[in-house]
């Protein structure tokens, strides 16, 4: 029984790892957005259940992902858009710290909404422009 469960977990983990290995930069960024949103959803659920360790872990992971998105910005070439995203990602991280400390699911939802809006814009980039960068 234990061996079967372990093999199933390994199989589940192999899918995302395989996708990362072949993904282009555009898809990798999409995956970061998806990962942050997934972790925030789990954190909200943990918050509702009073599971502080899981809540903290998932909020921390979401903050790390947002930090990666922020770190990927090219502030020299990205102009005003990159500067605005940099400020927005900084705001998101600060709100998540506060939301975690205050146990405030509405703050996590606020960040999820912002991430979904940015992701929608990212997803709308035409295919030919995805390959140009």
Secondary structure, 3 states (H helix, E strand, C coil): CHHHHHHHHHHHHHHHHHHHHHCCHHHHHHHHHHHHHHHHHHHHHHHHHCCHHHHHHHHHHHHHHHHHHHHCCCCCCCHHHHHHHHHHHHHHHHHHHHHHHHCCHHHHHHHHHHHHHHHHHHHCCCHHHHHHC
